[in-house]
């Protein structure tokens, strides 16, 4: 059994957190430097997470100065090799990975990108599979991501997906697929295997499961401000509250058997961000 490496140094700032809202909500932001939103620095930070996001635990534990470059190149190639980078969802999946690792010290149960069956293919099912220790219990965190320009459109689509993805038949099938791909080197392999066993009641699994939902969007507050001051936070709070209200309208209460958790990461523009990420990824390859 292997231990999980420590994550990279924290970069994203927690602007808002409301654990009393339904669902609970956390807003993270890259912040400003010299009057500009830290787009380039944010992209650099995302690339620091590439090995952890894309490689198996065995590979992570074997990283050394002698093979680091080879593994970094492998990680960047696993994420994607395409000219149609604007349509890819992997960047959003990395952002969700960063958010729940940074805030809740989660541990990836499987590295979904590792199971792609061809270059540039997408991986079906939930966008991330992590575990979060909670006392003696182990929580399974099954992530959903919408890496969009339009926040309301992202909310509309993710709300409908949540309803579909929390049906018992869908979840039983997803649990089976997860179990088949669990990393046997993970420190939580035995506990998670038992939790997801076909003989375990869905009621028990649901009580130990959370769906973290990450929504990114082009933020007007980021565009009109130049520093993380009270003016920025006031304008951003209005945006976030509107998106949370929209989610609550689209997601019927009382019909979802699993607890949810909303994460918002506002960005300057999606187009600018992914263009920089694409350029940096190509440099690694």
C-alpha positions as CSV (number, residue, x, y, z in Angstrom):
1,X,0.0,0.0,0.0
2,X,1.4,3.4,-1.0
3,X,0.8,6.8,0.6
4,X,-0.5,9.7,-1.4
5,X,2.0,12.5,-2.1
6,X,1.4,16.0,-0.7
7,X,-0.4,18.3,-3.1
8,X,1.3,21.4,-4.6
9,X,1.3,24.6,-2.7
10,X,-2.1,26.4,-2.4
11,X,-2.8,29.0,-5.1
12,X,-6.5,29.7,-5.3
13,X,-8.0,32.1,-2.7
14,X,-11.2,31.1,-1.0
15,X,-13.3,34.2,-1.5
16,X,-16.6,32.9,-0.1
17,X,-17.8,29.9,1.8
18,X,-21.4,29.2,2.9
19,X,-21.8,25.9,4.6
20,X,-25.4,26.8,5.6
21,X,-26.7,27.2,2.1
22,X,-28.4,24.3,0.3
23,X,-26.3,23.1,-1.2
24,X,-23.1,24.4,0.5
25,X,-21.0,26.7,-1.7
26,X,-17.4,27.7,-2.0
27,X,-16.0,30.3,-4.4
28,X,-12.3,30.2,-5.3
29,X,-10.4,32.8,-7.4
30,X,-6.9,33.2,-8.8
31,X,-6.8,36.9,-7.7
32,X,-5.0,39.9,-9.2
33,X,-1.4,41.0,-9.6
34,X,-0.4,44.5,-10.8
35,X,-4.0,45.3,-11.7
36,X,-4.5,42.2,-13.8
37,X,-6.3,38.9,-13.1
38,X,-3.6,36.2,-12.7
39,X,-4.4,34.2,-15.8
40,X,-0.9,33.2,-16.6
41,X,0.0,32.3,-13.1
42,X,-3.2,30.3,-12.7
43,X,-2.4,28.3,-15.9
44,X,1.1,27.6,-14.5
45,X,-0.4,26.4,-11.2
46,X,-2.8,24.1,-13.1
47,X,0.1,22.5,-14.9
48,X,1.8,21.8,-11.5
49,X,-1.1,19.4,-10.8
50,X,-0.8,17.5,-14.1
51,X,1.2,14.6,-12.8
52,X,-1.1,14.0,-9.8
53,X,-4.2,14.4,-12.0
54,X,-3.1,12.1,-14.8
55,X,-0.7,9.5,-13.4
56,X,-1.3,6.4,-11.3
57,X,-0.3,6.3,-7.6
58,X,2.5,3.9,-8.4
59,X,3.9,6.3,-11.0
60,X,3.6,9.3,-8.6
61,X,5.5,7.4,-5.9
62,X,8.3,6.5,-8.4
63,X,8.9,10.1,-9.5
64,X,12.5,11.2,-9.1
65,X,14.8,13.8,-10.7
66,X,15.9,11.2,-13.2
67,X,12.4,10.5,-14.6
68,X,10.4,13.6,-13.7
69,X,10.5,15.1,-17.2
70,X,9.4,11.8,-18.8
71,X,6.4,11.5,-16.4
72,X,5.4,15.2,-16.9
73,X,5.4,14.7,-20.6
74,X,3.3,11.5,-20.2
75,X,0.8,13.4,-18.0
76,X,0.4,16.2,-20.5
77,X,-0.1,13.8,-23.4
78,X,-2.7,11.8,-21.4
79,X,-4.7,15.0,-20.9
80,X,-5.0,15.6,-24.6
81,X,-3.3,16.0,-28.0
82,X,-5.7,18.0,-30.1
83,X,-6.1,21.2,-32.1
84,X,-9.7,21.4,-30.9
85,X,-8.7,22.3,-27.4
86,X,-11.5,24.8,-26.9
87,X,-14.0,21.9,-26.8
88,X,-12.2,19.8,-24.2
89,X,-13.4,19.3,-20.7
90,X,-10.2,18.1,-19.1
91,X,-9.2,21.6,-17.9
92,X,-12.4,21.8,-15.9
93,X,-11.7,18.3,-14.4
94,X,-8.3,19.4,-13.3
95,X,-9.8,22.5,-11.7
96,X,-12.3,20.3,-9.7
97,X,-9.4,18.0,-8.7
98,X,-7.5,21.0,-7.4
99,X,-10.5,22.5,-5.5
100,X,-11.5,19.4,-3.6
101,X,-7.8,18.4,-2.9
102,X,-7.1,22.0,-1.7
103,X,-10.2,22.5,0.4
104,X,-11.0,19.0,1.7
105,X,-7.7,17.2,1.4
106,X,-9.4,14.5,-0.7
107,X,-7.5,11.5,-2.2
108,X,-8.2,10.4,-5.8
109,X,-9.7,6.9,-5.8
110,X,-9.1,6.4,-9.5
111,X,-7.3,8.5,-12.0
112,X,-10.0,8.7,-14.7
113,X,-7.8,10.2,-17.3
114,X,-5.5,7.2,-17.0
115,X,-8.3,5.0,-18.3
116,X,-8.8,6.7,-21.6
117,X,-8.8,4.1,-24.3
118,X,-7.5,6.3,-27.1
119,X,-5.8,9.6,-27.6
120,X,-8.3,12.5,-27.4
121,X,-11.1,10.3,-26.2
122,X,-13.3,11.4,-23.4
123,X,-13.9,9.3,-20.2
124,X,-17.5,8.6,-19.5
125,X,-19.3,8.9,-16.1
126,X,-18.5,11.3,-13.3
127,X,-15.7,13.8,-13.9
128,X,-13.8,12.8,-10.7
129,X,-13.7,10.0,-8.2
130,X,-12.2,11.0,-4.8
131,X,-12.5,9.9,-1.2
132,X,-12.6,12.2,1.8
133,X,-11.9,10.8,5.3
134,X,-14.7,11.8,7.7
135,X,-13.8,10.4,11.2
136,X,-14.1,6.6,11.0
137,X,-16.1,6.8,7.8
138,X,-15.0,7.3,4.2
139,X,-16.9,9.6,1.9
140,X,-17.0,9.0,-1.8
141,X,-16.9,12.3,-3.8
142,X,-18.2,11.9,-7.4
143,X,-17.6,15.1,-9.3
144,X,-19.4,17.0,-12.0
145,X,-17.8,19.8,-14.0
146,X,-19.1,22.5,-16.3
147,X,-16.2,24.6,-17.7
148,X,-18.2,27.2,-19.5
149,X,-18.3,30.9,-20.5
150,X,-21.9,31.3,-19.6
151,X,-22.6,30.6,-15.9
152,X,-26.4,30.2,-16.2
153,X,-26.0,27.8,-19.1
154,X,-23.6,25.8,-17.0
155,X,-26.0,25.7,-14.1
156,X,-28.9,24.6,-16.4
157,X,-26.9,21.7,-17.9
158,X,-25.4,20.5,-14.7
159,X,-28.7,20.5,-12.8
160,X,-30.3,18.2,-15.4
161,X,-27.2,15.9,-15.3
162,X,-27.4,15.7,-11.5
163,X,-30.9,14.5,-11.7
164,X,-30.0,11.8,-14.3
165,X,-26.8,10.7,-12.6
166,X,-28.4,10.2,-9.2
167,X,-30.9,7.5,-10.3
168,X,-30.3,4.2,-8.7
169,X,-29.6,2.2,-11.9
170,X,-27.1,4.8,-13.2
171,X,-25.3,4.8,-9.9
172,X,-25.1,1.0,-9.5
173,X,-23.5,0.8,-12.9
174,X,-21.1,3.6,-12.1
175,X,-20.1,2.0,-8.8
176,X,-19.3,-1.2,-10.7
177,X,-17.1,0.6,-13.2
178,X,-15.3,2.5,-10.4
179,X,-14.7,-0.7,-8.5
180,X,-13.1,-2.3,-11.5
181,X,-10.7,0.6,-11.8
182,X,-9.8,1.2,-8.2
183,X,-6.1,1.8,-7.6
184,X,-5.0,-1.2,-5.4
185,X,-2.1,0.9,-4.2
186,X,-4.5,3.4,-2.6
187,X,-4.5,3.6,1.2
188,X,-8.4,3.5,1.0
189,X,-8.7,0.5,-1.4
190,X,-10.1,-2.0,1.1
191,X,-12.7,0.4,2.7
192,X,-13.9,1.7,-0.7
193,X,-14.1,-1.7,-2.2
194,X,-16.3,-2.8,0.7
195,X,-18.5,0.3,0.5
196,X,-19.1,-0.2,-3.2
197,X,-19.7,-3.9,-3.1
198,X,-22.9,-5.0,-4.9
199,X,-24.2,-6.4,-1.6
200,X,-24.0,-3.0,0.2
201,X,-27.3,-1.2,0.4
202,X,-27.6,1.9,-1.7
203,X,-28.9,3.7,1.4
204,X,-25.5,3.2,3.1
205,X,-23.5,4.2,0.0
206,X,-25.7,7.3,-0.5
207,X,-25.1,8.3,3.2
208,X,-21.4,8.3,2.5
209,X,-21.4,9.9,-0.9
210,X,-21.2,13.6,-2.1
211,X,-21.3,15.1,-5.5
212,X,-19.0,18.2,-5.8
213,X,-20.2,20.4,-8.7
214,X,-17.7,22.8,-10.2
215,X,-18.9,25.7,-12.3
216,X,-16.6,28.1,-14.1
217,X,-17.8,31.1,-16.0
218,X,-16.7,34.4,-17.5
219,X,-17.0,36.9,-14.6
220,X,-18.0,40.5,-15.2
221,X,-16.7,41.3,-11.7
222,X,-13.3,40.1,-12.7
223,X,-13.4,42.2,-15.9
224,X,-14.3,45.5,-14.3
225,X,-12.1,45.2,-11.2
226,X,-8.4,45.3,-10.8
227,X,-7.8,44.0,-7.3
228,X,-9.3,41.7,-4.7
229,X,-10.8,44.4,-2.6
230,X,-14.3,44.9,-1.1
231,X,-15.7,46.3,-4.3
232,X,-14.6,43.2,-6.2
233,X,-16.0,40.9,-3.5
234,X,-19.3,42.7,-3.4
235,X,-19.8,42.5,-7.2
236,X,-18.7,38.8,-7.2
237,X,-21.1,37.9,-4.3
238,X,-24.0,39.1,-6.5
239,X,-22.9,36.9,-9.4
240,X,-22.5,33.9,-7.2
241,X,-25.8,34.4,-5.4
242,X,-27.6,34.6,-8.7
243,X,-25.9,31.4,-9.9
244,X,-26.8,29.6,-6.7
245,X,-30.4,30.8,-6.9
246,X,-30.5,29.5,-10.5
247,X,-29.2,26.1,-9.4
248,X,-31.8,25.9,-6.7
249,X,-34.6,26.7,-9.2
250,X,-33.3,24.1,-11.7
251,X,-32.6,21.3,-9.3
252,X,-35.8,19.9,-7.6
253,X,-35.4,19.7,-3.8
254,X,-36.1,16.4,-2.1
255,X,-35.5,14.2,-5.2
256,X,-31.7,13.9,-5.0
257,X,-30.6,11.1,-2.5
258,X,-27.0,12.3,-2.3
259,X,-25.6,15.5,-0.7
260,X,-24.3,18.1,-3.1
261,X,-21.6,20.7,-2.8
262,X,-21.2,23.7,-5.2
263,X,-17.8,25.1,-6.2
264,X,-17.5,28.3,-8.3
265,X,-14.3,29.4,-10.0
266,X,-14.9,32.7,-11.8
267,X,-12.4,33.5,-14.6
268,X,-11.6,36.5,-16.8
269,X,-12.5,34.7,-20.0
270,X,-12.5,31.0,-20.8
271,X,-11.1,31.6,-24.3
272,X,-8.0,33.5,-22.9
273,X,-7.5,30.9,-20.2
274,X,-7.6,27.8,-22.4
275,X,-5.4,29.5,-25.1
276,X,-2.7,30.0,-22.5
277,X,-3.1,26.5,-21.1
278,X,-3.0,25.0,-24.6
279,X,0.3,26.9,-25.4
280,X,1.9,25.7,-22.1
281,X,0.7,22.1,-22.6
282,X,2.2,22.0,-26.0
283,X,5.5,23.3,-24.6
284,X,5.6,20.3,-22.2
285,X,5.0,17.8,-24.9
